[in-house]
Amino acid sequence: MNKVVVYDAPKGAVGREDFAVRVRVPGGEWQDVFVYEVKVDMHEVRPASMVYFDMEGTVEVEVESRLSEPVGQVVIRPLSAEMACRRDGNRISFRLDRPRKLSIEINGQRFSNLHLFANPLETDAPDPDGDHVLFLKPAIHRTEDIYRLAGTPKGAEGTTPDTLYFGPGFHWLEEGLLRIPSGTTVYVAGGAVVAGSFVCERVQDVTIRGRGILYLSDYHRFSALRGVRIVFSRNVEVEGIITVDPPHYSIYLGKSDHVRIRNFKSFSTRGWSDGIDMMACSDIEIDDVFLRTSDDCIAIYGTRWDYAGDTRFVTVRNSVLWADVAHPLMIGTHGDHGNDGDMIEDVLFENIDILEHHEPQPNYMGAMAINAGDKNTVRRVVYRNIRVEDFELGRLVDIRVVWNKDYNPVPGRRIEDIRFERIVYNGANRLPSRILGFDAERTVTGVQFCGLYINGTEITEAEQGNFELNGFAFNVAFSRLQAEGTE
């Protein structure tokens, strides 16, 4: 069945007029989609455009460019989506046959672009009138009032609500954040904007979901507010929401386990405004996210700050990463340097599109980076089906045991058993990728490339792919991808 759901924007939402967007099911009536303003790129903060809607089956999209220049070239990324479009003057049209996260770029413009998020339909949204639900109308919300109302029985059976439902409209959290109790669902409806941060601290069995927006542009950089903070917690799920311009990380994970993040979208422009970072965590599943950030999109560490321990069993799948600054994928910098370091192990990155990597500092380059510091050992990491588009400035791969004196009191320990499978990079490849051990005791061992394609050529040796190795990197091999079903 073909279906599309469009949400009205709340009064007070910040919009853009660079594009007009309409959607419909084939043969149906066109529906206008509100175009939100988002901010991108720390180096030169600029406004861009974003729309979202829900869909099932086939949906037609029409985009009218209202930029000052006529429409010449149109590119829809990620390129792997192979989105064909028609152009009629300044109007662009195309069909979606599944939910997508896309960037529509006119005349090569990647900063005044349109981000389009076509979500899957929600099938189990809470009933705002249900006995278990506390419905919150648009307002300035005091935390104590929410807690009081959530603790007040309602309905014929005197049920205490376990779901906080932010209805369509603009909401302000008076203290800038909401601490979520165990066993609670927080639902941000489509068409809702919540100004503030959600915090899960020492809780379990929490769900944060919906189709609305967490909006943090009005908070000062040094407020250090995150979109969602999950620390000392377990069994937490984040699904469907959008975060706009958090002063710090979009999702911050510390000493937590069994966390699932799905269909999450985020934009950031401040220093240290990473996408999803984790310290001393285990059993983390990240699926179908879009992160356009002004620091690392995803970073995986051991011990840091109050969060002590190893990090293991992390999976990132089916995602689009856009690092206006720093690394799309980063592992290893922080650990328990005062003792024996940490293990960061059993990490899988799979089916990922990297749309940008821009980092002018040589020590922080790498679209796919493992920098083991603080006595850390990083091992058993797999990169599979990764597509890297041409990026502004950086390196494709950076695998090093390091002593980064900005952050590491001591060097890392080792990196071992790293595998790259079916990696496709089309770009300038100007700066060499690096695989470097630190010394004879702190080495990189066992890095395998199987099916690495750079500009259409399958790479079978380091020099061919513009890789730099040193004498402390061992068992680095490049092999051809075997056809399925062959030995």
N, C-alpha and C positions, 0 to 999 in steps of 0.2 A: 504493500500500500504506500502511496506517495503522500507525504504530509510535511508541512513546514509550520513552525511555531515562532512567531515574532513577539518581542517584548517591548512595551513602551518604556521610554527612558523617564526617570523621575525628574521632577522639577528640581533644578539646581545642578543637574548633570552637565559636565563640560563637554560640548560637542565641537565638531569640525565641519567645515563647509568645503573641504577640498574634493570630496566625493559625495555623490548621492547613490544610494544602494537600494535595489528592490529585489524581492524574491517571490517565487510562486511555484506551485506544482504545475507540471505541463498542462496547459489549457485552462488553468485557474486564474483568479484575479491577482494582480500584482499587489504586494504589500511593501510599504516603505520600511526600511530598517534604519534605526537611529545610528548615526556615526559618532562615536565617542572620540575624544582627544586622549591620546596617551603620549608619554614623553619617552624619548630614546636618546642614547649616546651620551656618556659622561663627558667626552672630550669637547663636545659642543651640543649642549642640551637643546633638542628641537622637538616640536610637536609632530606627531604622526596620527594616523587614523586607525580606528578599530571598530568592527561590527561583530555581532554574534547573534545566532539564532539556532534553533533545533530543527532536525530534519530526519526523515526516514524515506527510503526509496530514492526517487529522482526529484531533484529541485533545480529550477532554472534561476540564474543570478544575472542581474543587469547592473553594471557599474557605470555611472557617468562621471568622467573626470571634469572637475571644475578648476583644475590648476591653470595657471596663466598661460602655459605653453600648450600648443596643440598636441594631441596624442600622436606620437610616431611609433616607437617600439613599445610593445607590451610584453612583459615577462611575468609569469606566475610561478612562484617558487614555493616549496622545493621543486627543482626541475624533475626529480624522480616521479612526481605526481603526473607528469606528462599531460598537463591541462591545456587542451586546445581551446581557443577562444575566437570569437568573431568580433570585428571592430567596424563600427559604423560612425564615422566622425569621432566624436569624443565619448561614444558609448561602447562599452565592452560587454559581451555576454558569453556565458558558458554554462555548462550543466555539471551538477554534482551528482554522482551515483552512490556516494557514501559520505559520512562525516569527514571533514578535512580541516586542516589548519594551514592557511595559505597566506603568502605575501604577494600582493598585486602591485607591480612596479612599472611606472610610466617613464619612458625615456631614460631608463637606467637609474632612476631615482630610488635609492634604498632608505632614505630618511623621511621623505614626505610620501611614504607609501601607505597602502591600505592593508591592514591585517584583517583577515576574514576567518572567523572561527565558526564552523558549522558543527554543532554538537549533536550527538545522538539524542533521540527523544528520551525524556525521563519516563520511566514506566512505574516508578514506585514513590513518587513525591508524597510527602506527608500531607494529610488533610488539614488545612489551617483551622478548621472548626472542630477537629477531633479532640476527644477528652484528654489525650496525652500531650496536647500541643498548646504551648503558650504563644499566641499570635501577637507580634509586636508591630504596631503601626509606626509609620515614619515619625521620628521624634528625636530629641536628645535623651539618651538613655543613661540613667544612673545605675551602676552595677548592683547596688543594694536593692534597688527597686526590682530589677530583673530577678535576683535571687529570691526576694520576698514573694513575687508573683509566681515564680516557678515552684515555690514550696507551698502554695495555696491550692488545696484540692478543688477540682472543678468537675462538673458533670454529675449525672444522677448517682454514679457509684463513688463519687468523691475521689477521683483519680488525680494523683499528683503528676503534672506534666514532666515528660522527659525529653521533649523536643522544643527548642527555641526557634521560632519561625519569624525571620525578618521579612515582612511583606514588601511588595513593590513600593518604592519610594526611597527617600534619602534618610539615612539613620546616622546619628553621631553618638559615639561612645564617649561619655563625659570625661572619663579619665584616660581615654586613648586606647584602652584595651578591655577585653572581657576574658576573665578567667573561667574556663569551662570545667564544671564538675565531672567526675566519673559517671559513666552510664548515660551521657547526654548526647543528643544529636542537635547540631546547630545547622539550620537550613536557611540559606540566603536565596530568596526567590529570584527568578528572572525579572529584571526591571528594578531590582533593589540595589542600592549602593550603601555600603556600610563604611563610614569613615572611622578607621581604627584597626586594632590588631586583635587576633584571637590567640589565647595562651592555653596550652595544655601542660600543666606542671604537676608531676606526681599523681597522675590520673591513669585510668584505663577505660577501655571500651567507649571511646569517643568518636563521633563521626561529624565532620564538617563538610557540607555539601550544598549543591544548588546550582544555579546558573547566574547568580549576581556577582557583584564586584566588591572587593575590599580596596578602598581608596585611601592612599596615604600621602598624596602629594603635598598636603598642607602641613605635614609634620616636619620639623627641622631635622636636618641630617643627624645631628648629635643626640636626638631623642633615642636613636638606636632601636626604634620600633621595627619589628619584623611583621610580615604579613601574617604568618602563623608560626608560633613558637611551640615546639613539642620537646619537652625535656623531662627526664626521669619518668617516662611514661611508656605504656605498652598498649597494643591493640587500638591504634588510632588510624582513622581513614580520612583522607582529604580528597574530594571529588568535585570536579565541574566548575569551580569558581575561578575568577580572574583577580589578580592582584596588580594594582597600578601604583608604581613609584614608591615602594617602601624605602625608608631611610637606611635599613640594613637588609638582611636576607629576606627573600620571599617566603621560604620555608626553612626554619632553623631546627635541626635535630640534634639533641644532646642526650647521651646515655639512655636511649630509647630503643625498643625492639618491637618487631611485628607492626610496622607502619606501612600503610599502602597509600600511594598518591596516584590518582588517575585523572586524566582529562583536565589538568591544571594548566592555567595560562598566566604569564607574568611579564611585566615590563619594569625596568629599573634604570636609574640614571646617576646614582650617588656612588661615592667611594665605598667599597665593601658592601655593595648591594648585590651580593651573589644571588643566584637563583635558589637552588636547594643544596644546603651544606649539612654534613653530618659529622659528628664527633663521637667516638666510642659507642657505635650503634651496631645492631645486628638485625638480620631479617627485614630488610627494607626493600620494598617493591615500588618502582616508579614506572608508570606506564602511560603513554599517550599524552605527554606534556609538551607545551610550547614555552620556551624560556628565551626572552630577549633581554639580556642583562648587561650591566656595565661593570661587571666583575665576573668571576667564574660562573658558568651556568650550573654545573654540578661539581661539587668538591667533596672528597671522601678522606677523612682524617682519622687518626687515633685519638689519644688523649689531648684535650685542650680545655683550658679554664677549669670549670668544676666537673668536667666530664672525663672520667678516667677509664681506660680499657681499650681492648682491641675493637676493630670493626671488621665484620665479615657477613657474608651472604647478602650481597647487595645486587639488585637487578634493575637495569634501566633499559626500557624497550619502547619501540614504536613512537619515537619522539623527534621533535624539531628543536635544535639548539642554535642560538644566534648570540654570539658574544661580541657586543660592540667594543668591549674591553676584556682582555685576559683570556682565560682558557674556556672552551666549551666543556671539556672533560678533564678533571684534575684529581690526582690521587697522591697522598703521602706526606705532605709537608710537616704536619704536627703530630707529636707523639710524646710518650713518657720519657723524656730525655734525662730525667733525674734518676731513673732506674734502668731497666733493660729495653726501653723502647716498646713499641706495640707491633702486633701483627695486623696487617690489613690484607685480607685474603678472600678468595672466592667471590670475585666481582665479575658481572657480565654486563656488557653494553651490546645491545642488539637492535638492528633495524632502526638506525638513527640517521637523520639528515643534519649536517652541520652547515649552516648558511653563512656564517661569518666568524672570523677570528682576527682581532686587531689588537696588537700589543707592541708598543714601541720599545719596551724594556726587554733586552735580550734574555734576562734571567727568568722571565715570566711568559715565555712563548711556548706554544705547543697546542695544536687543536686537540690532540690526544696526548696528555702529559702524565707521567709518573715521576715525581720528584721526591725520593725517599730521604727525609731528614730525621733528626731527633732519635737516632738509633732504630728507626722503624725498619721492619721487613715488609715488603710488598710482594705478594706471590699469588699465583693462580688467578690471573686477570685475563679475560677474553673480550676482544673487540670483534664483533661479527656483523657483517652486512652494514657497514658504515659508509655513507656517501658524503663526501666533503666537497663543497662547491668552492669556487675561486674566492679567496679571502684577501683582505687588504694587506695585513702585515703579520707575519709570524712563521711558525714551522708546522709541518704536518704532524710529526711525532717528536716528543722530547722525553726520553727515558734516562733518568740520571739518579745515581746516589749522590746527594748534594749536602753541602754545608752552606745553607742560605743564611748568611749572618744577620739578615734583617729579622729572621724568625727562629733560626735553629741555634741553640747553644752548642750543639754537637752535630756531626754528620749523621746520615742514615747508616743502616747496617747493610742491607742488600735488597736486590730486586731479582726475582726468579720466576720462571715458568709463566711467561707472558705470550699470548697468542693473538695474532691478527688474522682473521679469515674474511675473505671477500671484502676488501677495502677499495673503494673507488674514489680517486681524487682527480678532479679536473681543475687545474689552476696553474699559476706561474711557477710554483715550486722554487722560488728564488733562494730562500735560505735553507741550508741543509737541515734535515732531521738529525737528531742526535741520540746515540745510545752510548752512555758513558758511565763506567764505574768510577768510584772515588779514589781507591788505591787497591793494593793487593789483598787487603782484608775486607774491603767493602766493594763488592763487585756486582755487576749485572750478569746474570747467567740464564741462558735458555729463552731467547726471544725468537719466536717463529712467525714468519710472514707467509701465509698461504693464500695466493690469489690477491696480491696487491697490484692495483692498476693505477698508473699515473698517466693521465692524458691518453688513455686508450692502450697503453703499453703495459703488458704484464711484467713486473719487476722480478728478476731472478738473481740479482746481486746488489750489494750495497751501493757501489759507485753508480750504477745505472739509475738508482732511485734518488741520488743525491743524499746519501746517508753518511754521517760522520761517526766512526767508532773509535774508541781508544783501547789501550792495552789491558784494560780492566773489564772489558765486555767480552763474554765468552759464549760460544754456542749460539751465535746469531745466524739464522738461516732464512733464505728466501726460496720458496718453491712454487711451482705452478699449481693452480687449482685443478684438482681432479674432477672429471665429469662425474655426475651422480651415477651410482651403480657400477663404477669401475673401482678397481683396486690399485 
